[in-house]
Amino acid sequence: MQRIYEPQDTMEGELLLAMLASEGIDAYLTGQHLAGAVGELPAGGLLGLMVEDEQAQDALQLIAAYNAAQPLPGDEPDDLQGTLLC
């Protein structure tokens, strides 16, 4: 099993878990219970996405595509060009 990615927060970790699961990759989020203990303080390195060794390369490619994603043209208001709205 390999640690392949460090999500910014639990929300991103859960999102990536669901994305990987939809592609047939079993992943595990470690440290989510520890992250709650520090509250709003930055605590880098607590969260990690783990996958089986044989699925690591596929998972890394999917996460790279996720991180490189851009909004589709025309899907954003004219006054907020280049800003992602969540």
N, C-alpha and C positions, 0 to 999 in steps of 0.2 A: 504494500500500500504506500502511496506517495502523497505528500502534501504538495498540491500544485498551484494553489492560489490563496491569497490572503484578502478576503473581502473587507471593505471599509467598515461595514456594520452588519448586524444580524439580518437586516432587511435585504441587503444585497446578497448575502450568503444564501438566504432562503430562495430568492429569485433564481440564483444560479443553480441551486439544487434542483428546482423544478425544471429549468431549462435542460439541464443534463439528463434528468430522468425522462423527459419527453424524447430524448435522442437515444434512450436505452442505456445510459451510463449510470451505474450505481455510484453515488457520491455520498459523503458524510461530512457534516459540518461540525468541526471540533471547536470547543471553547465558548460556545454560545452561552453556557451557564456561568462561565467566569466573567464574561463581558458585562453582565448585569451587576456584578459586585462593584464595579468601578464607577458606576453612574455615568455622568457626562464627561469624565476625564478621559483624555486620549490614552489608549492602552494598546499600542500597536503590538501585533504578534499573537494576540489571544485567539483570534478566529483563524480557521484554516479549512480549506476544502481538501478532502482526501478522496482519492480514487484508487482502484486496483491498478497495479503496474501495467497490465496489458491495455487498459483504457486511458492511461494518462495522456498519451499523444493526442488522441481524439478529443479529450476533454479540454486540453490546452488550446487546440485549434478553435473549438466552439467559444471558449472564454475570450480568446483574442478577437474573434468576430464580434462578440458582444461589446467588447471595449472599443472597437473601431466603428460601431454603428453610428450613423448620422440620421437626423430626421429627414423624412421624405420631403422633397420640395412641394410647397403649397400646403403643407400640414401645419403651418405655424402662422400666427397673425402677422400682418405687415409690420406692426410696430415692435415685434420681438424676433426679428430675423436672427437665426443662429442661436437662439436660446431654447433649451429644452424645457417644456412645460410638463410637469408630472401631476 
